Amino acid sequence: MREIVEKAISKGAEFCDIRTVETESTLLEFKDGKLQTVNSGLDRGGGLRTISKGAWGFSSFTDTSRESLEKALNASLATSIQLADKVSPKVVLAKVDPSSKEFKWTPEKDPIPVPIETKLEMIRDMHDSAKEVEGVHSVTTAYGDIRDTVRIVNSEGTDLRSEVTRTFGRVQVTARKGSDVVSFADACGATGGMEIFDLRDPIAMSKSAGESAVRILSARRPPSGTMPLVADPDLAGVFAHEAVGHASEGDWVVAGNSCLEGIMGEKIGNDMVTIIDDPGLDGGYGSFPFDSEGVIGKKKFLVDHGVLSEYILNRETAHLLKMEPNGGARAASYNVLPIVRMSNTYIQEGDYSFEEVLEGIGKGVYAKGTRGGQVSTARGTFQFNASEAFLIENGEITVPLKDVSFSGQTLEVLKSIDRVGNDFQLGRPGNCGKYQWVPVSDGGPHVRVKEVTIGGGS
């Protein structure tokens, strides 16, 4: 690989890097007493990028022989040259110091050698646990593990290697009462091995999901109007990711598609609000040692005590915005180009107990998790639907609610947050779908917003 990147420079390229990825994975799914999916395999390949005359070229490969790499180099150079007259502005990468290091994140309980039968037994038990709840109609459970072995070599002298394992379990439950049907999903997962199930029991998680689905069936419609909202750690993390994290991504900022463009260093939220994107977060499902450009991952304070402080950047957007690269480029696979992405995005915990977060609310809503919604990074607006919710009356959580949605302006909500809890936890592991699917996590403590618009009522 080193010889190929050097050859690229000798052929006139300004830059070249090669990223190889080997992925070993298992996915098992069980639905209503039947095994639906058994996928287990190994995938290998790589991608080669060049910059020539200020334009990107890219070619992927599955054969890592010298002959194959030379073909990929020639194809990438040809693309660069073809695009050179059409690219404006010309591609320039912000400088980073070359690095040569190996990272091996070894899980405590390596899932790879664990027999498939053991993993199948777990998702059967998860299924049975949820199905035991009266009113549950259908249950789907799944288990997955993924080990990525990555190497990145570039023409500036970087040579990095990593081995990272991720493991997860998830459940989706459907409950039915007459013509009413409710679905509820939950998941646990982390960068690590099967030790994650010691921290959160997937069997208990599945039963709880069934109980939530059945409870929602009998819940009442929410009140409508503007009122206080308390978000649980899962939902607080979703807000951090969707409303703030995406607006902080450098490619959206450069394209003029972010409500955070042009206000770096300005106060955009309450002093108690700090929002972080951290690829080094211990156990985060979106953690990685270096990004897909070979830049060591950095903890980024997107909002620091209410002040917009950093964007998430790859090397190209860092140059355009005159900032330092911070390891924000990610690719879903070896055969796609890296783009600006989040990792683990969360609201930093504050000083309030959960009881103090609820204190003083005459009438409001306690919302947990999310089951979809919409965000406009350009307009700075959002609308989320809660997975589960409860009415708050006189500082107490009372009756369950269903079909709760809420909406607002991102910058207004950041200023309207008036209590941040001291009970931080990561939410459900997931995959962010900005053009490509990459593993991420988000989270936070319980957070109180003085005013949002609540909907979903009759």
C-alpha positions in Angstrom: 0.0 0.0 0.0 2.8 2.4 0.8 4.3 1.9 -2.7 1.0 2.6 -4.3 0.4 5.9 -2.6 4.0 6.9 -3.4 3.3 6.0 -7.1 0.3 8.2 -7.1 2.4 11.2 -6.2 5.0 10.3 -8.8 2.1 10.3 -11.4 1.2 13.8 -10.4 -1.4 13.4 -7.7 -1.4 15.9 -4.9 -2.7 13.4 -2.4 -3.6 9.7 -2.1 -4.9 7.4 0.6 -6.0 3.8 0.7 -8.4 2.4 3.3 -8.9 -1.3 3.6 -11.7 -2.9 5.7 -12.3 -6.4 6.8 -15.8 -7.0 8.4 -16.8 -10.1 10.2 -20.4 -10.1 11.2 -23.4 -12.1 12.5 -27.1 -11.1 12.4 -29.8 -13.3 13.8 -33.6 -12.5 13.8 -36.4 -14.3 15.4 -40.1 -13.5 14.9 -43.2 -15.0 16.5 -41.5 -18.4 17.2 -39.7 -18.7 13.9 -36.1 -18.0 12.9 -36.2 -15.4 10.2 -32.6 -14.5 9.5 -29.2 -16.1 9.9 -26.4 -14.2 8.3 -22.8 -14.7 9.2 -19.8 -13.9 7.0 -16.7 -12.1 6.2 -16.4 -9.1 3.8 -13.1 -7.6 2.6 -12.2 -4.7 0.3 -10.8 -1.3 0.1 -11.1 2.2 -1.4 -8.4 4.4 -2.9 -8.8 8.2 -3.2 -6.7 10.7 -5.1 -6.6 14.5 -5.5 -5.3 15.7 -8.8 -5.7 19.3 -10.1 -7.9 20.0 -7.1 -10.5 17.2 -7.8 -11.3 14.0 -6.1 -11.0 10.6 -7.7 -12.1 7.3 -6.1 -12.0 3.6 -6.9 -12.9 0.6 -4.7 -11.6 -2.9 -4.9 -12.1 -6.4 -3.3 -8.7 -7.8 -4.4 -5.8 -6.4 -2.5 -3.1 -7.6 -4.8 -0.6 -5.1 -6.2 -2.1 -5.4 -9.7 -5.6 -4.6 -8.3 -4.3 -1.6 -6.4 -2.6 -0.2 -9.5 -5.8 -0.6 -11.5 -7.7 1.3 -8.7 -5.0 4.0 -8.7 -5.3 4.5 -12.5 -9.1 4.6 -12.3 -9.0 7.1 -9.5 -6.5 9.4 -11.3 -8.5 9.2 -14.5 -11.6 10.4 -12.5 -9.7 13.2 -10.9 -8.5 14.5 -14.2 -11.9 14.2 -15.8 -13.5 16.3 -13.1 -10.7 18.8 -12.6 -12.2 21.5 -14.9 -15.6 21.1 -13.3 -14.7 21.4 -9.6 -15.0 24.7 -7.8 -13.7 25.4 -5.4 -10.7 23.2 -5.8 -10.2 20.5 -3.1 -7.7 21.4 -0.5 -7.2 19.4 2.7 -6.5 21.0 6.1 -3.1 19.8 7.4 -2.8 17.1 10.0 0.3 15.5 11.5 1.0 12.0 10.0 0.4 9.2 12.5 1.5 5.6 12.7 -0.3 3.5 15.3 -2.3 0.4 15.9 -5.5 0.3 18.0 -7.0 -3.0 19.2 -10.1 -2.6 21.3 -10.4 -6.1 22.8 -13.9 -6.9 24.2 -14.1 -8.6 27.6 -16.4 -11.3 26.2 -15.4 -11.8 22.5 -18.7 -12.6 20.6 -17.0 -13.9 17.5 -16.1 -17.4 18.9 -19.5 -17.8 20.8 -21.6 -20.5 19.1 -24.5 -19.3 17.0 -26.7 -21.7 19.1 -25.9 -19.6 22.2 -26.9 -16.4 20.5 -30.1 -18.0 19.1 -31.0 -19.1 22.6 -30.7 -15.5 23.8 -33.1 -14.0 21.2 -35.5 -16.9 21.8 -35.5 -16.1 25.5 -36.0 -12.4 24.6 -38.9 -13.3 22.4 -40.6 -15.5 25.1 -40.1 -12.9 27.7 -42.0 -10.2 25.7 -44.6 -12.7 24.5 -45.5 -13.6 28.1 -47.0 -10.1 28.6 -50.7 -10.2 28.2 -51.9 -8.2 25.2 -48.7 -8.6 23.2 -49.6 -9.8 19.7 -46.2 -10.0 17.8 -42.5 -10.0 18.8 -39.4 -9.7 16.7 -36.0 -10.0 18.4 -32.5 -9.7 16.9 -28.8 -10.1 17.9 -25.8 -8.8 16.0 -22.1 -8.5 16.3 -19.6 -6.8 13.9 -15.9 -6.7 14.0 -14.2 -4.2 11.7 -10.4 -4.4 11.0 -9.3 -1.2 9.3 -6.0 0.1 7.8 -5.4 3.6 6.4 -2.3 4.6 4.6 -1.8 8.0 2.9 0.9 9.8 0.9 1.6 12.1 3.9 3.0 9.3 6.0 0.0 8.1 8.0 -0.3 4.4 8.6 -3.1 3.5 11.1 -4.7 0.2 12.0 -7.7 -0.6 14.2 -9.8 -3.5 15.3 -13.2 -2.6 16.8 -16.1 -4.9 17.8 -19.7 -3.9 18.3 -22.5 -6.0 19.7 -26.2 -5.4 20.1 -29.6 -6.9 20.9 -32.9 -5.4 19.9 -36.7 -6.1 20.3 -39.8 -4.9 18.6 -43.2 -5.6 20.1 -46.7 -5.1 18.7 -49.6 -5.1 21.1 -53.3 -5.2 20.1 -56.6 -4.4 21.8 -59.6 -4.5 19.5 -58.7 -2.4 16.4 -56.0 -0.5 18.3 -52.4 -1.5 17.4 -49.3 -0.2 19.1 -45.6 -0.9 18.4 -42.7 -0.4 20.7 -39.0 -1.0 20.1 -35.9 -1.0 22.3 -32.3 -2.0 22.0 -29.0 -2.3 23.8 -25.6 -2.3 22.3 -22.1 -0.9 22.6 -18.6 -1.0 21.3 -17.6 -4.2 23.0 -18.6 -7.8 23.3 -21.2 -9.8 25.1 -20.3 -8.2 28.4 -22.8 -5.4 27.3 -25.6 -7.8 28.3 -24.3 -7.8 31.9 -25.0 -4.1 32.0 -28.5 -4.3 30.5 -30.3 -7.6 30.6 -31.9 -8.2 27.1 -34.5 -10.5 28.6 -35.7 -7.9 31.0 -35.5 -5.3 28.3 -37.8 -7.3 26.1 -40.4 -7.8 28.8 -40.3 -4.1 29.6 -40.9 -3.4 25.9 -44.0 -5.6 26.0 -45.3 -3.9 29.1 -44.8 -0.4 27.5 -46.6 -1.4 24.3 -49.6 -2.8 26.3 -49.6 0.3 28.6 -49.7 2.7 25.6 -52.8 0.8 24.3 -54.9 2.1 27.2 -53.2 5.5 27.4 -55.1 8.8 26.9 -54.5 11.4 24.3 -52.1 14.2 25.3 -53.1 17.8 26.0 -52.3 20.1 23.1 -50.6 23.5 23.2 -47.4 25.1 24.6 -46.2 23.6 27.9 -43.1 22.2 29.7 -41.6 19.0 28.4 -39.2 16.7 30.3 -37.2 14.5 28.0 -35.7 11.2 29.2 -32.0 10.5 28.5 -32.9 8.6 25.3 -35.0 11.5 23.9 -32.5 14.1 25.1 -29.9 12.3 23.1 -32.1 12.2 20.0 -32.5 16.0 20.2 -28.7 16.4 20.6 -28.1 14.2 17.5 -30.9 15.2 15.2 -31.4 18.9 15.9 -27.9 20.0 17.0 -25.5 17.4 15.7 -26.6 17.4 12.1 -26.7 21.2 12.0 -23.1 21.1 13.3 -21.8 18.9 10.5 -19.3 20.9 8.4 -20.6 19.9 5.0 -24.1 21.3 5.8 -22.5 24.5 7.2 -20.3 24.9 4.0 -23.4 24.3 1.8 -25.4 27.0 3.6 -27.8 24.3 4.9 -27.4 24.8 8.6 -29.0 27.1 11.1 -25.6 27.3 12.9 -23.8 28.8 9.9 -22.0 32.1 10.7 -22.7 32.1 14.4 -19.6 30.3 15.8 -18.7 31.7 19.2 -22.2 33.1 19.8 -24.5 32.2 22.8 -27.2 29.9 21.4 -28.4 28.2 24.6 -28.7 28.3 28.3 -25.4 28.3 30.3 -26.2 24.8 31.6 -26.3 23.3 28.1 -23.2 21.5 26.8 -23.5 19.2 23.8 -20.6 16.9 22.9 -19.7 14.6 20.1 -17.1 12.1 21.3 -15.8 9.2 19.2 -13.7 8.0 22.2 -16.6 7.6 24.6 -16.2 4.3 26.5 -18.8 1.9 25.3 -20.4 4.2 22.8 -21.9 2.3 19.8 -20.5 5.0 17.5 -16.9 5.0 19.0 -13.8 4.7 16.8 -10.1 5.4 17.3 -9.6 7.3 14.0 -11.9 8.4 11.3 -12.1 7.2 7.7 -9.5 9.8 6.6 -7.0 8.6 9.2 -7.5 11.5 11.6 -7.5 10.6 15.2 -10.9 11.0 16.8 -11.4 14.1 19.0 -13.9 15.0 21.6 -15.8 17.9 20.2 -17.7 20.5 22.3 -20.4 21.5 19.8 -22.1 23.7 22.4 -20.1 24.6 25.5 -22.1 26.1 28.3 -24.5 27.6 25.8 -21.9 28.8 23.3 -21.5 27.3 19.8 -17.9 26.2 20.0 -17.1 23.6 17.3 -18.4 22.0 14.1 -17.9 18.3 13.1 -15.3 18.4 10.3 -13.5 16.4 7.7 -10.3 17.7 6.3 -11.9 19.4 3.3 -14.5 21.3 5.3 -11.9 22.2 8.0 -9.9 24.0 5.3 -12.9 25.8 3.9 -14.0 26.9 7.4 -10.4 27.7 8.4 -10.6 25.3 11.4 -8.6 22.4 12.7 -9.7 18.9 11.5 -11.3 16.9 14.3 -11.9 13.4 13.0 -15.4 13.7 11.7 -15.2 11.8 8.4 -16.9 8.4 8.2 -17.7 5.9 5.5 -20.2 3.1 5.9 -18.1 0.7 3.8 -14.8 0.4 1.9 -16.7 1.1 -1.4 -18.0 4.6 -0.5 -16.3 7.9 0.1 -16.1 9.2 3.7 -18.5 12.1 4.5 -18.9 14.3 7.6 -20.7 12.3 10.3 -21.4 12.1 14.0 -20.2 9.4 16.5 -21.6 9.6 20.0 -23.5 12.8 20.5 -24.9 13.7 23.9 -25.9 16.4 26.4 -23.5 16.6 29.3 -25.1 16.0 32.7 -26.0 18.8 35.0 -26.8 19.2 38.7 -30.5 18.4 39.1 -32.0 15.2 40.5 -35.0 13.8 38.6 -37.3 15.1 41.3 -35.9 18.6 40.9 -36.3 18.4 37.1 -40.1 17.7 37.6 -40.4 20.3 40.4 -42.7 23.2 39.8 -44.4 21.8 36.6 -48.1 22.4 37.0 -49.0 20.6 33.8 -46.6 19.2 31.3 -45.4 16.1 29.5 -42.7 13.5 30.4 -41.6 12.0 27.0 -39.4 8.9 26.6 -37.5 7.9 23.5 -38.6 8.6 19.9 -40.4 6.8 17.1 -39.4 9.1 14.3 -39.8 12.7 13.3 -38.5 15.4 11.0 -35.6 17.9 11.3 -34.7 20.8 9.0 -31.0 21.7 9.6 -31.4 24.8 7.4 -34.5 26.3 9.1 -33.6 25.0 12.5 -36.9 23.3 13.1 -37.8 19.8 14.4 -40.8 17.6 15.1 -40.5 14.3 17.1 -42.9 11.6 18.1 -42.3 10.1 21.5 -42.1 6.4 22.0 -43.9 6.6 25.3 -45.1 9.6 27.4 -46.8 10.5 30.7 -48.7 13.5 32.0 -47.0 15.6 34.6 -49.3 17.2 37.1 -48.0 19.4 40.0 -44.5 18.0 39.7 -45.7 14.3 39.7 -45.8 11.8 36.8 -49.4 10.6 36.5 -51.3 8.9 33.7 -49.7 7.4 30.5 -50.2 9.3 27.2 -50.2 8.1 23.6 -49.4 9.6 20.2 -47.4 12.4 21.7 -45.6 14.7 19.3 -43.8 17.9 20.0 -42.1 20.5 17.8 -40.1 23.7 18.1 -37.2 25.8 16.9 -33.8 24.3 17.8 -32.2 27.6 18.9 -35.3 28.6 20.9 -35.3 25.2 22.7 -31.6 25.4 23.6 -32.4 28.7 25.4 -35.5 27.3 26.9 -33.8 24.4 28.6 -33.9 25.4 32.3 -32.9 22.2 34.1 -30.4 19.5 33.2 -30.3 16.3 35.3 -27.4 14.5 36.9 -28.4 11.1 35.7 -26.6 10.7 32.4 -26.9 7.6 30.4 -26.6 6.6 26.7 -29.8 5.9 24.8 -30.4 3.1 22.3 -27.6 2.2 19.9 -28.5 3.0 16.3 -27.4 3.7 12.8 -27.5 7.2 11.3 -28.8 7.3 7.8 -27.2 10.4 6.2 -26.7 9.0 2.7 -24.9 6.0 4.3 -25.6 4.0 7.5 -23.0 4.3 10.2 -23.2 3.2 13.9 -23.9 6.0 16.4 -25.2 6.5 19.8 -26.6 9.4 21.7 -27.8 10.2 25.2 -27.9 12.6 28.1 -29.6 13.1 31.4 -33.2 14.1 32.0 -33.7 17.6 30.5 -36.5 20.1 31.1 -37.6 22.5 28.5 -39.8 25.4 29.7 -41.9 25.5 26.5 -42.5 23.4 23.4 -45.5 22.8 21.3 -47.2 19.5 22.2 -49.6 17.8 19.7 -51.3 14.5 19.2 -54.4 15.2 21.2 -57.9 14.8 20.0 
